[in-house]
Each structure stands twice: as structure tokens, then as C-alpha cells.
Amino acid sequence: MTGASVVTTTVDSAEAAESLAKGIVEARLGACVQIVPIRSVYRWDDEVRVDAEWQCVVKTSANRADELVAHIKAHHTYDVPEVIVTPVVGGNDDYLAWVSEETS
């Protein structure tokens, strides 16, 4: 294990994605947030929906993941936001060291 995690969430606008990303990086809860436009198909309130969303992919230290999840939930507009934590099992050691430095 590397001690790093990737945390993924989605929001409903580019502006919301940038605002959330800036707050995460400013709070040192994530070293980097990549924002990707996507289309999501899901069921909500007994209706299948297709919506444009913006996926935020956050690189963070594993020991900051719980704090990051709490931050996302506190600053999110969705009733039930997607927040998924995935452990990083390997990668570029120099990059992972940078992630650790930026989130400590």
C-alpha cells in the first residue's frame, strides 16, 4: 500500500465542481482535483434520469480520506452525494510523495 487514496464525487455544474475542488485543495484535503464532464444514468425518486454531471477525482493521503469525505458531504448540494474512496496500491513514487506533502 502507498498511503494514498483517490476520492471520487460528482456535482451538477462546472462551477460547483471548481468551487468544491478549490475548497478541497485550499484545506489541504486533496493535492489535486481533476474535473471531468460526464453523463450519468441513474434511478432517483422512482424515475430513470440522464443528466450531465462533473466528476471530481481527488488525490489525497489515506489518513485524510475520512476528513475529505466529511468536507465533501458538508459542501455538496445533493441529498445523497456520491463519495467513493479507492486505495492506491501503486504508482509513481515521486507523485505519491507530492500528494503526501500537499495533504499534510
C-alpha positions in Angstrom: 0.0 0.0 0.0 1.1 3.5 -0.7 -0.8 5.5 1.9 -2.7 7.4 -0.9 -6.3 7.3 -1.9 -8.5 8.5 -4.8 -11.8 10.0 -3.8 -14.5 10.5 -6.4 -17.6 12.5 -6.3 -20.0 14.2 -8.9 -21.7 17.5 -9.0 -24.3 19.2 -11.2 -22.3 22.1 -12.7 -18.8 23.1 -13.7 -19.0 26.0 -11.3 -19.9 23.7 -8.4 -17.0 21.4 -9.4 -14.5 24.2 -9.4 -15.8 25.6 -6.1 -15.6 22.2 -4.4 -12.2 21.5 -5.9 -10.7 24.8 -4.7 -12.1 24.3 -1.2 -10.6 20.8 -1.1 -7.1 21.9 -2.2 -7.1 25.1 -0.1 -8.0 22.9 3.0 -5.1 20.5 2.0 -7.6 17.7 2.0 -6.5 16.9 -1.6 -3.3 17.5 -3.5 -5.1 17.7 -6.9 -8.7 17.5 -8.2 -9.4 16.6 -11.8 -12.7 17.7 -13.1 -14.3 15.6 -15.9 -17.6 16.3 -17.7 -19.7 13.1 -17.8 -23.3 11.9 -18.4 -24.9 9.8 -15.7 -27.8 7.4 -15.9 -29.4 6.6 -12.6 -32.7 6.0 -10.8 -33.9 8.6 -8.4 -37.4 9.0 -6.9 -38.6 6.0 -9.0 -37.5 7.7 -12.2 -34.6 6.8 -14.5 -32.7 10.0 -15.3 -29.9 11.0 -17.6 -28.0 14.1 -16.6 -24.9 16.0 -17.3 -22.5 15.9 -14.3 -19.0 16.8 -13.5 -16.8 14.2 -11.8 -14.3 15.3 -9.3 -11.4 12.9 -8.8 -9.3 13.9 -5.8 -5.9 12.5 -5.0 -5.2 12.5 -1.2 -3.4 10.8 1.6 -5.3 7.8 3.0 -5.1 9.4 6.5 -7.1 12.4 5.2 -9.8 10.4 3.4 -12.4 10.5 6.2 -11.9 14.2 6.7 -12.2 14.7 2.9 -15.4 12.7 2.8 -16.9 14.8 5.6 -15.8 18.0 3.7 -17.5 16.9 0.5 -20.7 16.0 2.3 -20.8 19.3 4.1 -20.3 21.3 0.9 -22.4 19.3 -1.5 -25.8 20.3 -2.9 -27.0 16.7 -3.5 -29.3 14.9 -0.9 -27.1 11.8 -1.2 -23.8 12.7 -2.9 -21.6 10.0 -4.5 -18.4 9.8 -2.5 -16.2 6.8 -3.1 -12.8 6.2 -1.6 -10.4 3.9 -3.5 -7.0 3.0 -2.1 -4.0 3.5 -4.3 -1.9 0.3 -4.4 1.0 1.6 -6.5 2.2 4.3 -8.9 4.8 7.0 -9.4 6.6 7.2 -6.1 7.6 10.9 -6.7 4.0 11.8 -7.5 2.7 9.9 -4.4 5.3 11.7 -2.2 4.0 15.0 -3.6 0.4 14.0 -2.7 1.5 13.2 0.8 3.4 16.5 1.2 0.4 18.6 -0.1 -2.1 16.9 2.2 -0.1 17.0 5.4 
